[in-house]
Amino acid sequence: MDQLFLTLLSTSILLLTSSAAAESTLTASATLGGNQTLVSPGDIFRLGLFPAVNRTRWFLGIWFTVSPDAVVWVANRDRPLLTQSAAVIAVNGSRGGGLVLLDATASNAVVWSSSSAAATAAQQAQLLDTGNLVVRDKEGNVVWQSFEHPTNTFLPGIRVGKDLRTGADWSLSSWRAADDPSPGDYRYVMDTSGAPELHVWSRGRRTYRTGPWNGVRFSGIPEMTTFEDMFEFQFTGADGASGAGEVSYQFRNRDGSPMSRVLLNESGVMQRMVWDRSAASWSNFWSGPRDQCDTYGRCGAFGVCNVVDATVCGCIRGFAPKSPEEWYMRNTSGGCGRKTPLQCGGDGFYLLRGVKLPETHGCAVDAGATLEECRRRCLSDCNCTAYSGADIRGAGSGCIQWFGELMDTRFVDGGQDLYVRLAESDLDAIKNTKKFVVVIALVITGFVLLLLSLGFLIWMKARRGKKVRVLDETGDFIAECPTYPFEIIRAATNGFSEGNKIGEGGFGFVYKGRLPDGQEVAVKKLSKENTVQGLKEFKNEVDLIAKLQHRNLVRLLGFCIHCTERLLVYEYMSNKSLDTFIFNKNEGRRATLGWKTRMNIILGVARGLLYLHEDSRHTIIHRDLKAANVLLDGDMVAKISDFGIARRFSSSGADQKDCTITDRVVGTLGYMSPEYAMDGKLSFMQDVYSFGVLLLEIISGKRNQGTSNLIAHTWRLWEEGRNTDLLEPAIRGECTGGELEQATTCIQVGLLCVQESPDQRPPMADVIHMLSREKALGQPRRPVMSTVATTYGHSGRLTITDLEAR
């Protein structure tokens, strides 16, 4: 019988027709050759052999018809074929499995088989439009399916989780490399020992976790709620009482949604990919880990990670770094310890808001308990260190209790409440601190209201269009700056309507307006919140810009103070800010910013900074140079804006690397120099560092943030001699040889500007000479990132270093 089957296989390879290869079903009476495919009924997926490892190995797989490189399942990952022509695919239980892959060059040896318990009953294999390959018996029952054996891709309908009856788990495993589907180092699995959550493992250690399922989404992925119009998320057995016999998670596409997949790539990153029909390419909707706080255990036990703060890691209130020396040296993995030991009597709970819940492995979970019951249970157990609700739907329900250390906690938007057990004395200290802050806030508010009232009486005397003499802090005359009546500004912006709004930020909103004489203006309406700081920045803006005149600085036309309203009137920049071009998701808009334009913008910003540092009446450090603060006029001329936190500096051009120490660090994360963010050391080199970051962003079209740190990426390409790979793909192919050489110069200058030590950075005069190739370039050293230890309160704001992010 076996001899007859072998003869049939050999004959079928020669006689198989092209029409048979277009079928979605393979029966026991037919075979599939290595150059033929099964096609799902709607031609959404195809099954066949594909080449990998530089086309030296062949694998049986399933891929999207419109995107053949998007392979979603692989059969013979551990045993590839050496040639495509050697493959024979057949349905026959007697050859070791229902569906088999045979090697014709090795006496039709079985390379892979579905190997189900009912293999001998297999009669046909079919590829469905879901991407599922199913093997059926003669009654049509499914005896094996690829969805039960996923590889590196999570399709709609595939489960990730565990069968509680058999102990089998459904998990993903990465490819070894982008061109090698052999099993790699990473696995995506469900941890059911506690509140169910998904983990990525690599070589026996966790690298990333989603946080527990909370009835709506995974605790650490708040973005899931933004996908609800496209996907339906299903979690089975999360409460342990469904009787389903499994704990599993899956998603399904809603009607009308585009094709999608979730991929565990060879680097251990989870990517949710959605097919963009218009661009005929995959769009990355979400990735995890998405930033350094998603790295498992980044801040150690009882640490809390906050990606929006320069210091990243801090300790939960009531805790302090176990080894301050290690934290000072930027090694935070040792975590934090209690300031005061628990007494198991008189203890209470500190509410930490908005977090991804800590790792739940080994936690106690009760889906039926209330939050108050959860609190009582935790207090009655001396080993309980924290508790939280298990389900956030409705008013909330369920109970999770942690015992021992809290690991891998981070702040996230829309995060959950975590109640951390503290000693009574630590709770009292926190309460006293809050009372003191409230009293101070009331005193400051009263003082500010008094100042505003006096200011209002003074400014009401100002006549329409009258120029006001702006004085500096010593009383010296600076410049004359026109004032505008409030009604004129309100009418010019159509009552500050949404239709006139052209920008916003931490300062407030920006509106486009047209004055009675027809002149277009941009009106910055400062926020009424944080009144003291806002008033200081308003004065600073008028104080500084009123006397600055340069082609590459935005021009202040005037201002207005009306009651509590503070308005600044600027020249209108028709092309808005630089970030709307270089970070725009629309590739066509990015491509309009060609290399010559980008180079002119780089030189324009550099000249503007040089003027501030050396040529203006009072040398100035901008402190917040970034893409959003570089505006573009109708001719794409770059102009530096937003001088609210700029600071005069007495250092001359000869000693620009001299510094002063400030106890109030302000600016934007990602653009702050290490010495300024960590130690408050301020010099002109802070602006040089920001310029270096901005230069690399202009060249690459990428932000300096998240896990893909732009400075580190640039350095890696520099070391590998692949400098031009950094260039924005939308314009790289259009650059001439000379422009590519110019881009390489810019990259080298950018790396010199972001050196760790201020002494290693060039002043702006040298930067301009280097960009113009009038001065030799030095060799940059490896850039270094930095962090310091801090303590977080419930809001996630720093309480040791007074750092403000804009």
C-alpha positions in Angstrom: 0.0 0.0 0.0 2.9 2.4 0.9 4.6 1.6 -2.4 1.5 2.4 -4.3 1.2 5.7 -2.4 4.8 6.7 -3.2 4.2 5.9 -6.9 1.1 8.1 -6.8 3.0 11.0 -5.3 5.7 10.8 -7.9 3.3 10.6 -10.7 1.1 13.5 -9.3 4.1 15.9 -9.3 4.3 15.6 -13.0 0.5 15.6 -13.8 -0.7 18.3 -11.4 -2.5 21.0 -13.4 -2.6 24.7 -12.8 -6.3 24.6 -12.2 -5.8 22.2 -9.3 -3.3 24.6 -7.8 -5.9 27.4 -7.7 -8.2 25.3 -5.4 -8.7 26.1 -1.7 -9.0 22.4 -0.8 -6.5 19.5 -1.1 -8.0 16.0 -1.0 -6.5 12.6 -0.2 -6.6 11.8 -4.0 -4.3 14.8 -5.0 -1.0 16.3 -4.1 0.5 19.8 -4.3 3.9 20.5 -5.8 6.5 22.8 -4.4 5.7 25.5 -7.0 1.9 25.4 -6.5 -0.4 27.0 -3.9 -3.7 26.6 -2.2 -5.8 29.7 -2.5 -8.5 30.6 0.1 -12.1 31.0 -1.5 -11.9 34.8 -1.5 -8.2 34.8 -2.5 -7.3 36.5 0.8 -4.6 34.0 1.8 -2.4 31.5 0.0 -0.5 28.4 1.2 2.6 27.1 -0.4 6.4 27.1 -0.2 8.3 30.4 0.2 12.1 30.9 0.2 14.1 32.3 3.1 17.7 32.6 4.4 18.9 34.2 1.2 16.7 31.8 -0.8 18.7 28.8 0.5 15.9 27.3 2.5 12.2 26.6 1.7 9.3 26.6 4.1 5.6 25.7 3.9 3.6 28.7 5.0 0.5 30.9 4.7 0.6 34.5 3.5 -1.6 37.4 2.5 -2.3 37.4 -1.2 -1.9 41.2 -1.5 1.3 41.1 0.6 3.3 37.9 0.0 6.0 39.0 2.4 3.5 39.0 5.3 3.8 35.3 6.2 1.4 34.5 9.0 2.1 30.8 9.6 4.9 28.4 9.0 4.8 24.6 9.1 8.3 23.2 9.0 10.1 25.9 11.0 12.7 23.4 12.4 13.2 21.4 9.2 13.4 23.5 6.0 13.7 22.0 2.5 16.8 22.8 0.4 14.9 23.1 -2.9 11.4 24.1 -3.8 11.1 21.3 -6.4 11.7 18.7 -3.7 8.4 19.5 -1.9 5.2 17.3 -2.0 2.2 18.3 0.0 -0.4 15.6 0.6 -3.3 14.4 2.8 -2.7 10.9 4.1 -2.9 9.6 7.6 -0.7 6.6 6.9 2.4 8.8 6.4 2.5 10.1 10.0 -0.2 12.8 10.0 -3.3 14.1 8.3 -1.5 16.8 6.2 2.1 16.0 5.4 5.1 17.8 3.7 7.4 15.3 2.0 10.9 15.6 0.6 11.0 13.9 -2.8 14.8 13.9 -2.8 14.9 11.8 0.4 12.6 8.9 -0.6 9.6 11.1 0.3 10.6 11.4 3.9 8.1 13.2 6.1 9.5 16.7 6.8 6.4 17.9 8.7 2.9 16.6 9.5 -0.1 17.9 11.3 0.1 14.8 13.5 -3.4 15.0 15.1 -4.8 12.1 17.1 -7.4 11.6 14.4 -4.8 11.8 11.6 -5.8 8.5 10.0 -9.3 9.8 9.5 -8.1 12.9 7.6 -9.6 13.2 4.1 -9.0 16.8 3.1 -7.2 20.1 4.0 -8.7 23.5 3.3 -7.4 27.0 3.5 -10.1 29.4 4.8 -10.5 33.1 4.2 -9.6 33.6 7.9 -6.1 32.3 7.2 -6.9 29.1 9.1 -5.7 25.8 7.5 -8.1 23.0 8.6 -7.8 19.3 8.2 -11.2 17.4 8.1 -12.4 13.8 8.3 -14.8 12.3 5.9 -17.8 13.7 7.9 -16.4 17.2 7.6 -15.3 17.5 11.2 -12.1 19.5 11.9 -9.4 17.2 13.3 -6.6 19.7 13.1 -6.2 23.4 12.4 -3.3 25.9 12.2 -5.1 28.4 14.4 -4.4 25.9 17.3 -0.6 26.1 16.4 0.2 29.7 15.7 3.8 30.8 14.9 4.7 34.5 15.1 1.4 36.0 14.0 -1.8 36.6 15.8 -4.8 36.8 13.3 -8.4 37.6 14.1 -9.9 34.4 15.6 -6.6 33.0 16.9 -6.4 32.5 20.7 -3.5 33.2 23.0 -3.9 31.5 26.4 -4.2 28.2 28.0 -6.5 25.1 27.9 -7.2 24.4 31.6 -8.3 20.8 30.9 -5.2 19.6 28.9 -2.6 22.2 30.0 -1.9 23.1 26.4 -1.0 26.7 25.8 -1.5 28.8 22.7 1.4 31.2 22.3 3.5 32.9 19.6 7.2 32.5 19.0 9.3 34.9 17.0 11.3 34.2 13.9 15.1 33.9 14.4 15.6 36.7 11.9 13.6 38.8 9.4 14.6 36.3 6.7 14.6 33.2 8.9 11.3 31.7 10.2 13.1 29.2 12.5 12.0 29.6 16.1 13.6 32.7 17.6 14.4 33.9 21.1 11.0 35.5 22.0 7.7 34.0 23.1 4.3 35.7 23.7 2.4 33.7 26.3 -0.5 34.1 28.8 0.4 34.0 32.5 -2.7 32.6 34.3 -1.1 32.4 37.8 -2.9 35.4 39.2 -4.9 38.0 37.1 -4.4 36.8 33.5 -1.9 38.9 31.5 0.3 38.5 28.4 4.1 38.4 28.7 6.9 38.4 26.2 9.8 36.1 27.3 13.3 35.8 26.0 15.7 33.0 27.2 13.9 32.5 30.5 13.3 36.1 31.4 10.4 38.5 30.9 11.0 41.5 28.6 7.6 43.0 28.4 4.1 42.5 29.8 0.7 44.0 29.0 -0.6 44.2 32.5 -3.7 42.2 33.7 -7.0 42.1 31.8 -9.5 44.5 33.5 -12.7 43.6 31.7 -12.1 46.2 28.9 -8.5 46.1 28.0 -5.1 45.1 29.3 -4.1 47.5 32.1 -0.9 48.6 30.4 -2.4 49.2 26.9 -5.0 52.0 27.2 -4.7 52.5 23.4 -6.9 49.4 23.0 -10.0 51.5 23.6 -9.2 53.6 20.6 -9.3 50.5 18.4 -12.8 49.4 19.5 -14.4 50.7 16.3 -12.2 48.4 14.3 -11.7 45.3 16.5 -13.8 43.4 19.0 -11.7 42.1 22.0 -12.8 38.9 23.6 -11.4 37.4 26.9 -12.6 34.0 28.0 -12.4 32.7 31.5 -10.8 35.8 33.1 -13.1 35.5 36.1 -12.4 31.8 36.5 -16.1 31.1 36.7 -17.2 30.9 33.1 -16.9 27.1 32.8 -15.2 27.5 29.5 -12.3 25.3 30.5 -9.8 27.8 29.2 -8.3 31.3 29.8 -7.8 32.9 26.4 -7.7 36.2 24.5 -8.5 36.9 20.9 -9.6 39.7 18.7 -11.9 39.9 15.7 -12.3 42.5 12.9 -15.5 44.4 12.9 -17.5 44.6 9.7 -15.9 46.9 7.2 -12.5 46.9 9.0 -9.3 46.4 7.0 -7.1 43.3 7.2 -5.1 43.2 10.3 -2.5 41.1 12.2 -0.5 41.2 15.4 3.1 40.3 14.9 5.8 39.2 17.4 8.9 40.3 15.5 12.4 38.9 15.7 13.4 41.7 18.2 10.6 40.8 20.7 8.4 43.7 19.8 4.6 43.2 19.5 3.2 45.1 16.5 -0.5 45.6 15.6 -0.5 46.0 11.8 -3.4 47.2 9.7 -3.5 47.0 5.9 -3.8 50.4 4.2 -5.5 49.8 0.9 -4.7 53.2 -0.6 -1.0 52.9 0.1 -0.9 49.1 -0.5 1.2 48.7 2.7 0.9 47.8 6.4 0.4 50.6 8.9 1.8 50.1 12.4 -1.1 51.0 14.7 0.6 50.1 18.0 3.9 48.6 19.2 4.8 47.2 22.6 7.2 47.8 24.3 6.5 51.3 23.1 9.0 53.1 25.4 11.6 52.5 28.0 9.0 52.2 30.8 7.6 49.2 29.1 10.8 47.3 29.6 10.1 44.8 32.3 11.3 45.7 35.8 12.9 49.0 34.5 12.7 50.6 38.0 12.9 47.5 40.1 10.7 46.5 43.1 8.4 49.3 44.4 9.7 51.6 41.7 7.4 53.5 39.4 8.3 54.5 35.8 7.1 57.7 34.2 8.3 58.2 30.6 7.3 61.9 30.5 9.8 62.8 33.1 13.5 63.1 32.3 14.4 61.0 35.3 12.1 58.1 34.2 12.4 56.1 37.5 11.1 57.0 40.9 9.9 55.4 44.1 6.3 55.1 45.3 5.6 57.5 48.1 6.8 55.9 51.4 9.7 54.2 49.6 13.3 55.2 48.8 16.0 53.7 46.6 17.6 50.7 48.2 21.0 51.9 47.0 21.2 55.6 46.4 24.7 55.2 45.0 23.4 52.8 42.3 20.5 55.1 41.4 22.9 58.1 41.2 24.9 56.0 38.7 21.7 55.5 36.7 21.3 51.8 37.7 17.7 51.7 39.0 17.1 47.9 38.7 17.7 47.4 42.4 14.4 49.1 43.1 13.2 50.8 46.3 12.6 49.8 49.9 10.3 51.0 52.6 11.2 54.0 54.6 9.2 52.7 57.6 8.6 48.9 58.2 5.0 47.8 58.4 3.6 47.2 61.9 0.7 44.9 60.8 -1.6 47.1 62.9 -2.4 50.8 62.2 -1.2 50.5 58.6 -3.1 52.2 55.9 -3.1 52.6 52.1 -1.7 55.2 49.8 -3.6 55.7 46.5 -1.3 55.6 43.5 -3.5 56.8 40.5 -3.2 56.1 36.8 -0.9 53.1 36.6 -0.4 49.9 34.8 -1.0 47.5 37.6 2.1 45.6 38.9 2.9 42.1 37.8 0.2 39.8 39.1 2.0 36.4 39.1 1.1 34.7 42.4 -1.5 37.3 43.3 -4.9 36.4 44.9 -7.9 37.2 42.6 -11.5 37.2 43.6 -13.9 38.3 40.8 -16.9 38.5 43.2 -15.4 40.7 45.9 -16.1 44.4 46.3 -13.3 47.0 46.6 -14.1 47.5 50.2 -14.0 43.8 50.9 -10.6 43.8 49.1 -9.4 46.5 51.4 -10.4 44.6 54.6 -8.8 41.4 53.4 -5.6 43.1 52.6 -5.5 44.8 56.1 -6.2 41.5 57.8 -3.3 39.8 56.1 0.1 41.0 57.2 1.7 39.8 54.0 -0.6 41.8 51.7 1.3 44.8 50.3 -1.3 46.3 47.9 -4.7 45.8 46.3 -6.8 47.0 43.4 -10.0 46.3 41.5 -10.0 43.5 39.0 -12.7 44.8 36.6 -13.1 48.5 35.7 -16.5 48.1 34.0 -19.4 50.0 35.5 -18.7 51.0 39.1 -15.9 48.4 39.2 -15.7 45.0 40.8 -13.4 42.2 41.8 -10.2 42.1 43.9 -6.5 41.6 43.2 -4.2 41.3 46.2 -0.4 41.5 46.0 1.9 39.8 48.4 5.6 40.8 48.6 7.2 43.2 46.2 5.4 45.3 43.5 7.2 44.9 40.2 6.9 46.7 36.9 4.6 49.5 37.8 4.3 52.5 35.4 2.1 55.5 34.8 -0.2 55.3 31.8 -2.9 57.5 30.4 -6.2 56.2 31.8 -4.4 53.9 34.2 -6.0 52.2 37.2 -5.9 52.9 40.9 -3.5 51.0 43.1 -3.7 51.0 46.9 -0.2 50.5 48.4 0.1 49.6 52.0 2.2 52.0 54.1 3.1 52.5 57.8 0.9 55.0 59.7 3.7 57.5 60.2 4.4 57.6 56.4 0.7 58.3 55.7 0.7 61.1 58.3 3.7 62.7 56.6 2.0 62.6 53.3 -1.2 64.2 54.7 0.8 67.0 56.3 2.6 67.7 53.1 -0.7 68.0 51.3 -2.1 70.4 53.9 1.0 72.6 53.6 0.7 72.7 49.8 -3.0 73.7 50.0 -2.1 76.6 52.3 0.7 77.9 50.1 -1.5 77.6 47.1 -4.2 79.7 48.7 -1.7 82.4 49.7 -0.2 82.6 46.2 -3.6 82.7 44.6 -4.6 85.6 46.7 -1.4 87.5 45.9 -1.8 86.9 42.2 -5.4 88.1 42.2 -4.2 91.3 43.9 -1.5 91.8 41.3 -3.9 91.1 38.5 -6.4 93.6 39.9 -3.7 96.3 40.1 -2.5 95.4 36.6 -6.0 95.7 35.2 -6.4 99.2 36.6 -3.1 100.3 35.1 -3.7 98.8 31.7 -7.2 100.1 31.4 -5.7 103.5 31.1 -3.8 102.5 28.0 -5.4 103.9 24.8 -6.0 102.0 21.6 -2.8 101.3 19.7 -0.7 103.2 22.2 2.9 102.1 22.4 4.1 101.1 25.9 7.7 101.4 27.0 8.8 98.0 28.1 11.4 98.1 30.9 13.7 95.4 32.1 14.1 94.3 35.7 16.6 97.2 36.4 14.2 99.8 35.0 16.2 100.4 31.8 14.4 101.1 28.6 14.2 98.1 26.3 11.8 98.8 23.4 8.5 100.2 22.5 5.8 97.6 22.0 2.3 98.4 20.8 -0.7 97.3 22.8 -4.0 96.2 21.2 -7.5 96.6 22.6 -9.1 93.3 23.6 -12.1 93.9 21.4 -10.0 94.3 18.3 -8.2 91.1 19.0 -11.4 89.2 19.7 -13.0 90.4 16.5 -9.9 89.6 14.5 -10.0 86.0 15.7 -13.8 85.6 15.3 -14.3 85.4 19.0 -11.3 83.0 19.4 -13.4 80.4 17.5 -12.4 76.8 17.0 -12.2 77.5 13.2 -9.5 80.1 13.8 -7.4 77.9 16.2 -4.1 76.9 14.5 -2.2 75.5 17.5 -2.0 74.7 21.1 0.4 73.6 23.8 1.1 73.9 27.5 1.1 77.7 27.2 -2.5 77.8 25.9 -3.8 78.3 22.3 -2.8 80.1 19.1 -5.4 81.6 16.8 -5.2 83.1 13.3 -6.6 86.6 13.0 -7.0 89.5 10.6 -6.7 93.0 11.9 -8.9 95.9 10.6 -6.1 97.0 8.3 -6.1 93.5 6.7 -2.8 92.3 8.2 -2.8 88.6 9.2 -1.6 87.8 12.6 -1.1 84.9 15.0 -2.5 85.5 18.5 -1.2 83.4 21.4 -3.9 83.3 24.1 -2.1 82.2 27.3 -3.7 79.7 29.6 -5.4 81.0 32.8 -4.1 78.0 34.7 -0.8 78.3 36.6 -1.3 82.0 36.8 2.0 82.9 38.5 4.2 81.1 36.1 2.1 82.2 33.1 2.4 85.8 34.1 6.2 85.4 34.5 6.5 83.8 31.0 4.2 86.5 29.5 6.5 89.2 30.9 9.6 87.3 29.8 8.2 87.0 26.2 7.4 90.7 25.9 10.6 91.7 27.6 12.8 89.7 25.3 11.2 89.6 21.9 10.4 93.3 21.9 14.0 94.1 21.4 15.1 91.2 19.2 15.2 91.8 15.5 16.5 89.1 13.2 15.3 87.3 10.1 15.2 84.0 11.8 13.3 85.1 14.9 9.6 85.4 15.0 8.5 89.1 15.3 6.2 90.3 18.2 3.8 92.9 16.9 2.2 93.7 20.2 0.3 92.5 23.2 -2.9 92.8 25.2 -3.9 92.4 28.8 -7.6 92.4 29.6 -8.8 91.3 33.0 -7.3 87.8 33.4 -6.6 87.5 29.6 -3.0 87.7 28.4 -2.5 87.9 24.6 0.6 88.1 22.4 0.3 89.2 18.8 2.8 87.9 16.3 3.4 88.0 12.6 1.5 85.2 10.9 3.5 82.2 9.7 1.5 80.7 6.9 3.3 77.3 6.9 2.9 76.9 10.7 5.5 75.0 12.7 8.3 72.7 11.4 6.9 69.6 13.3 3.8 69.6 11.1 6.1 68.8 8.1 8.8 66.5 9.4 6.6 64.4 11.7 3.5 64.3 9.5 2.2 60.8 8.9 1.4 61.9 5.3 4.5 60.9 3.3 3.6 63.3 0.5 3.7 66.3 2.9 7.0 65.2 4.3 8.3 64.8 0.7 7.5 68.5 -0.1 10.2 69.4 2.4 13.1 68.6 0.0 16.8 68.5 1.0 17.5 72.1 0.0 14.6 73.4 2.0 15.7 71.3 5.0 19.2 72.6 4.7 18.0 76.2 4.6 15.9 75.6 7.7 18.9 74.1 9.5 21.1 77.1 8.7 18.3 79.5 9.5 17.8 78.1 13.0 21.6 78.1 13.5 21.8 81.8 12.5 18.9 82.6 14.8 20.6 80.9 17.8 23.9 82.6 17.0 22.2 86.0 17.1 20.7 85.1 20.5 24.0 83.8 21.9 26.4 86.5 20.6 24.8 89.3 18.6 21.7 90.5 20.5 21.9 93.3 23.0 21.4 90.9 25.9 22.8 87.4 25.1 20.0 84.9 25.6 19.6 81.2 26.1 16.3 80.0 24.5 16.0 76.8 26.7 13.1 75.3 24.6 14.3 74.9 21.1 12.3 72.2 19.3 10.5 71.5 16.1 7.2 72.9 17.4 8.9 76.2 18.2 10.4 76.7 14.7 7.8 78.5 12.5 7.9 78.7 8.7 6.7 81.7 6.7 5.3 81.6 3.2 8.9 81.3 1.7 9.7 78.5 4.2 12.1 80.7 6.1 12.6 79.3 9.6 11.9 81.6 12.6 12.5 80.6 16.2 9.5 81.3 18.5 8.3 80.9 22.1 10.6 82.8 24.4 8.5 82.3 27.5 11.2 80.4 29.4 14.2 82.0 27.7 16.9 83.5 30.0 19.4 86.2 29.7 23.0 85.1 30.3 25.9 87.4 30.9 28.6 85.1 29.5 30.4 86.5 26.5 31.0 84.7 23.2 34.5 83.8 24.4 33.3 81.7 27.4 30.0 80.3 26.2 30.6 77.0 28.0 30.5 78.7 31.4 27.4 77.7 33.3 25.1 78.8 36.1 23.1 76.5 38.4 19.3 76.8 38.3 16.9 75.1 40.8 14.1 75.2 38.3 14.6 73.0 35.2 12.1 73.8 32.4 12.0 72.7 28.8 10.9 69.8 26.7 12.0 66.2 27.3 14.1 64.8 24.5 15.8 68.2 23.9 17.3 68.8 27.3 21.1 68.4 27.6 22.2 65.8 30.3 23.9 68.4 32.6 20.8 70.6 32.5 18.2 67.9 33.0 20.2 66.1 35.7 22.0 68.9 37.6 20.4 72.2 36.5 23.6 73.4 34.9 22.6 76.0 32.4 24.8 77.4 29.6 24.6 78.2 25.9 25.5 74.6 25.4 21.9 73.6 26.4 20.7 75.3 23.2 23.5 73.7 21.2 22.4 70.3 22.4 18.7 71.1 21.5 19.9 72.2 18.1 21.8 68.9 17.6 18.6 66.9 18.4 16.5 69.2 16.1 19.1 68.8 13.3 18.9 65.0 13.4 15.1 65.2 13.5 15.0 67.4 10.4 17.3 65.0 8.6 15.5 61.8 9.6 11.9 62.8 10.0 11.8 60.9 13.3 11.3 62.2 16.9 13.9 61.7 19.6 11.7 59.8 21.9 10.4 56.3 22.9 12.4 53.1 22.6 13.8 54.1 19.2 16.0 56.8 20.6 17.1 58.9 17.7 20.5 59.8 19.1 21.4 56.2 19.8 20.0 55.2 16.3 22.2 57.8 14.6 25.3 56.8 16.5 24.7 53.1 15.5 24.5 54.1 11.8 27.6 56.4 12.2 29.6 53.5 13.7 28.5 51.2 10.9 29.3 53.7 8.1 25.6 53.9 7.0 25.1 57.6 7.7 22.8 58.3 4.7 20.4 55.6 6.0 19.3 58.2 8.5 18.0 60.5 5.8 14.2 60.7 5.4 13.2 58.0 2.9 10.8 60.3 1.2 13.7 62.5 -0.1 16.7 60.2 0.0 16.3 58.9 -3.5 16.1 62.5 -4.9 19.4 63.7 -3.4 22.4 64.2 -5.5 25.9 63.0 -4.5 26.8 66.5 -3.2 23.6 66.7 -1.2 24.3 63.2 0.4 27.7 64.5 1.3 26.1 67.6 2.8 23.7 65.4 4.8 26.7 63.4 6.1 28.3 66.6 7.3 25.0 67.6 9.1 24.8 64.2 10.8 28.4 64.6 12.1 27.6 68.1 13.3 24.5 66.9 15.0 26.4 64.2 16.9 29.0 66.8 17.9 26.2 69.0 19.3 24.7 66.2 21.5 28.0 65.2 23.1 27.5 64.3 26.8 30.0 67.0 28.1 29.3 70.7 27.3 33.0 71.1 26.7 32.8 68.8 23.8 30.1 70.7 22.0 30.9 73.5 19.5 29.5 77.0 20.0 27.0 78.1 17.3 29.5 80.2 15.4 31.6 77.0 14.9 28.4 75.1 14.0 27.6 77.4 11.2 31.2 77.3 9.9 31.1 73.5 10.0 27.7 73.3 8.2 29.1 75.7 5.5 32.3 73.5 5.3 34.4 76.5 6.3 35.8 74.7 9.4 37.1 71.2 9.9 34.8 68.7 11.7 35.9 66.9 14.9 35.2 63.3 15.5 32.2 62.8 17.8 32.2 60.5 20.8 29.5 58.0 21.8 26.5 60.0 23.2 25.3 59.0 26.7 21.7 59.1 28.1 21.2 59.9 31.8 18.7 59.5 34.6 18.6 60.5 38.3 16.6 59.2 41.2 13.3 60.9 42.2 10.3 60.2 44.3 6.8 60.3 42.8 3.5 61.3 44.3 0.1 60.2 43.0 0.2 62.6 40.1 3.5 61.4 38.7 5.2 64.8 39.1 8.7 65.1 40.5 9.0 66.1 44.1 12.8 66.3 44.4 14.0 68.0 41.3 11.7 70.9 40.2 11.5 69.9 36.6 8.8 71.2 34.3 8.1 69.6 30.9 6.5 71.7 28.2 
